[in-house]
Amino acid sequence: MAQQHLDPTDPTVVPADAVACYLRAQATEFLRALRTHRETGGGAAAGAEESTDAALALRRSARRISGTLHTFRPLLDTDWSESLRPELAWLSGTLGREHAYAARLDRLVTALNRLSGATTFPVQAPMPARSTAAAASRSGTAASAAGGRSAEPGTAGPGTRPTATPDRGNLTVGAAKAGALLDRQLTLARTRAHSAALQALGSSRFHAVADNVAVLASEVPLTPTAPAADLRPLAAAAHDRLRDAVTGLPLHTAGHPYNAEALIHGLSPDTAPHPQDAPWHQVRLLLRLHRYALEVLHPGAVPVDVRLLAAGEALNRHRDASEAASAAAAAARTPRIAPATAYALGVLHADQRHEVEASRFAFQQSWQKEAVSTS
């Protein structure tokens, strides 16, 4: 790419000092969060909440530094940035797993309560089209059930629906067992992720990352040609990559509600994540890089774009639902589980895949509005 020279008389240009200031600020936040994490005992009971917040702040700063190094890498020392960026990605992923498992469990348990009808089922009023005889027959059937006796064959009228109490009872038991299974699996995964995060924060690998970030807080290794460069073309390139990735998404299909596209391959024996989800996850990543680039260009206050915010929220829900569906499918593959438990996990998996579909629809709606407004 041809080097663009900075025109000091142009008030719209953004010099390389902006990316240097942004990196220094994020490095300072990283070091402040690291100090807080160490002062709170790294997850001890007395300061568990503060330690968790500090770990999330560490991850947030690491993501922003890594994303900025990626977007503006032509202006930064190549060897230094290419060696630091994967280490920051490793740290961000390690610190984020514990929170992700906790949020996934909460999402799945909430969905199970909703799907199993944990609250009392509302009593349905009799349909006006039903005859009086059918209503009387329905009342007699209910009275027999209340008295502990089964209705005699042939006593139900033609308009009577069989009682659904046994099926609902089995579903509730299956949902409870499914919730217990998910709780065991995801709590174990969360505990292991917590231990892995603590081990990572005490490793020599992390100390090397922290040393590099400490250097970054005082000096940003820019290239010799960086002072003459404008940041806007690099930020625009990040937006173009986002736009190209969105172009490859099946937005036409996503724009139709209840298209059931997200349920395809739902019964596949392959344990790998849904291949159709990967392009959406990539768009989510590129949207995040675009947002970080805007933070560099507008250090005071990033212009609020409600449409892009809605698109980002939709993609976050898409990611959460996709991973929750995978967790439900993995739990359903547990050997020797009861049929009611397997059925509840299957319903839960389908529910989360429908959430994936709904998130795609929400993204399509918000992105189309954004495209129209900028055309």
N, C-alpha and C positions, 0 to 999 in steps of 0.2 A: 504494500500500500504506500502511495506517495506521501512523503512527509509534508504536512501542512504547517506553514509558519505562522506564528502568532502576530496578529496586528494589534499593537497596543492602543490604537485609536478606536478599535471596535469595542463598544461597551457590552456586546453580547457574548464575546468569547469567554471561555472558562479555562484559565491557565492550569498547568499541572500542579501548581501549589494547592489547588483545591483537593486533589486526590491525596496529596501528601498530608494535608491537614486532617482529612477524613481518616486516613490510616492511623495517624498518630492518636486521634481521639478514640478510635476503636481499640487500639492497643492499650491506651490508658484505662479504658473500661474493662478490658480483659484482665489487666494486672490488679485493678481494684476488686474485681469479682474474685480473683484468685486469693487475694489477701483476706477477703471476707470469708471465703470457704475454709481457709486454714484457721482463722480465728474462731470459727464456730465448730471446730472439731471434725470437719469433713463428714458430717452425717451423724454425729453423736446425738443422743436423745435430747440433750438440753437445747441444742440449736439445730434441730432437724429441719425446721421450716426455713430458717435463714440459710442453712447449708444448701437446701434444695434450690432456693432462689438464686444463690450465688452460682450454683452449677448451671442453671438455666441462663444466667447472665454471661457466664463463660462461653456457653454454646452460642448464644446470640452474637457475641463479639467475634467468635471464631468464624461463624458463617459469613458475617459481613466482611471481615478481612479477606477470607478466601474468595468470596465472590468479587470483591473489588480487584484483587490480584488477577483474577481471570479476565474481567472486562477490560481493564486498563493495562494488560501485560505488555503491550508494545512500548510503554513508557517506563517500565520497571526493569531492573537488572534481571535477566532471564534465568540465570543459574539460581539466584537467590529465591525468586518468586516460584519457580517450578519445583524447588525442593521444599518450600514451606507450605505450598497450597495443599498437597495431598496429606501432609501431617495435620493440618487444620481440619481437613475433611474427616480424617480418622478420629480426631478428638471430638468433633461435633457429633458424629455418629455414635461414638461410645457414650457420651454424656446424655444423648437423647433417648436411648433405648428404655431406660427405667421409666421415664415419664410416659413414653409411648405405650408400654405394656399396661401401666395403671389406667391410662385413658381408654385403652382398648377394652379392658375388663369392665370398666364402668359403662362404656357404650353397649357392650353385649348384654350385661345384666339388666340395664335399663330396657333394652329391646325385648329381652325375654319376659320381663314383667308386663310390658305392653302387649306382647303377642299372646301370652298365656292367660291374660285376664286375671291378674292377681287381685283386682278389686272385684266386688260382687257384680255379676252380670245383670244388666238392667232387665226388668220384666217387660216382655213385649206385649203391647196391647193387641187384642184380637183384631184380625183384619175385618173391615166392614163387609167385605164380600162373602165372608164365611156365613154359612147357615146357622140357625139356632141349634139344630141337631148336632152339627159338627162341633159347635162351641160346647154343648153339653157333654159330648163324647170326650172332648179335650179336657173338660173339667173332671170327668170321671176318671180319666187316665191319670191326671195329676193327683187326684185323691188317693187312688190305688198306690201310686208311687210313694205318697206321703205316709201311707199306712204300712209300708214295707212289703206290699204285695205286688207282683208283676201283673200287668194287664193280661186278661185272657185273650188268646188269639181270636181275631175276628170281631172283637168288641169295639175297636176303634172305627170311627166314621171315616168316610172318604176324604174329609178335609183335615184330618188330624195328622200332625207331624210327629214322628217318634221323638221321645225325649232325648236331649243331647247331653244329659248329665254324665253318663259313663265316659263319652269321648272327651268332654271337657276335663273330667277328673284325671283321665290318663294323660292328657296334654299337660295339665298342671304338674303332675308327678314327674313327667318327662322333662318339663322345663326346669323343675327344681334340681333334678339330677344333672341336667345339662349345665345349669348354672354352677353347681358344685364342681363338676368336671372342669369347666372353664376357669373357675376360681383356682383350683389346684394347679392347672397348667400355667396360667398366666402369672399367678403369684410366684410360682417357682421361677419362671422366666424373669420376672421383675427382680427377684432376689439375686439371681445370677447376674443380671445387668447391673444392679447396684454394686455387687462385689467387683465386677469387671471395671466399673467406673472408678471405684476407690483404688483398685490396683493400677489402673492407667494413670491416675493423678499422682501416684507415688513412683512411677517408673522413670527411668532415665530418658526414655523417649519423650515423655511429657516435659521433663525438665529442659530438654533441648528445644522443644517448641516454645516454652515459656521464655527461655533466654533469647530466642530470635524475636519474639514479640516485644520483649523488653528493649532490645536494640531498635525495633521499629518505632517504639514510643518516642525515641529521641531523634532518629535519623531514618529517612526513607530513601532507599537506594534507587534513585531515578537514573535513567540513561542520560548521556550527555546532550541528546537532542530534545529531551523532555521539556525544558523551559520554553522552547519555541513552539510547542504543540498546543492544540486546542482539544479539550476533552469531549466536546459535543459530537464529533464524528464517531468516536468510540462508543459513546452512550447510544447514539442512533443505531450503530451496528448491533448493539444488544437488543434494541427494540425490533430491528429487522429480523433477527434470529427468532425472537418470540413470535413475530407475525408469520414467518414462514412455517414455524412448527404448528401454529394454530391452523394454518391453511391445510395441513395434512390431516387434521382431525375430521372425523365424519360428522361435521356440524349439521348437515342436512338431516341425517338420521336422528341425531341428538335433539333436534328441534321438534320432533314429534313425541308428545308425551305417551308413556306406556308402550314404547316400541319394543321392549323386551330384549334389546340388543345386548344389554349387560348380563343376561342370563345364559347367553350362548357359551357352550363348554362347561356349563355348571355341573354336569355329571361326568366330566372327564376324569380319568384315573390319574392324570398327571398332577403331581403335587406342586408344580411350579406355579407362580402367580399368573393371573390371567394375562395373556400376551396383549390383549386389547387395552389393558390399563396402562401399559408402559408409555405410549405416546402422551397420554394425559399427565402422567407423572413428570415427563420431560417438560411439558408446557408449564407445569407448576414451578419447576426449577428455573426455567427461563424467565418466568414472570417475576420470580424473586430476584434474579439478577438484574432485571430491568428496574425493579424498585430500588435496589441498592445503588444503581447508577444514578437514579434521580436524586437520591440522598446526597451523592457526591456533587451533583450539579447545583443543588439547592441546599446549601448547608444550614441556612436559617430556618426554612420551613418548606417542606416538600409540598407542591401543589396537590390539593386533595382531588382525586378523581374517583368519584363514587362508583363509576362503572368498573374500573379496574379493581377497586376494593371488593366489589361484589364478585368479580371473576375469581379473585384470589381466595375468597372465602368458599366459593363453590368448589374450587380445586382442592382446598384443604379438606372439605367434607368428603370429596371423592376419594382422596388418599385414605382418610380414616375408615370410610365404609369398605373400601377395597381390602385393607389389611384386616378389618374385623371379619369380613366374609372368609378370608383365608384362614383366620384363627378358628372360626366355626367349622370349616371344612376339615381342618387338621384334627380338631377334637372328635369329629364324627368318624375319623379313621381309627380311633382308639379300639383295640381288639376287645371283644366280649362285653360290649356295652348293651344295655337293654334296648329293645326296639323303640320304646317310647322315648328314650333319651336320644337315640339316633334320629327319630322323626323330629323332635324338637330342634335339634341342631340343624337338620335340613331346612326346616321352616325359617330358622334364624339366618342361615346362609342365604336363602332366597330373599329374605327381608333386606339384608345388607346389600345384596346385588341390586335390589330395587332402589336403595339409597344411592348407589353408584349411578344408576340411570337418572335419578332425579337430580343429582349434582351436575351431571353432564347437561341436562336440560337447562338448569339454572345458569351454567357457564355460557351456553349457547345464547341464551337470552341477553345476558349482560354484555357479552362480547359483540354481538350484532349491534346493540345500541352504541357501543363505543366506536365500532367501525363506521356507522352511519354519521355519528357526530363529527368524525375527523375527516370525512370524505369531502 
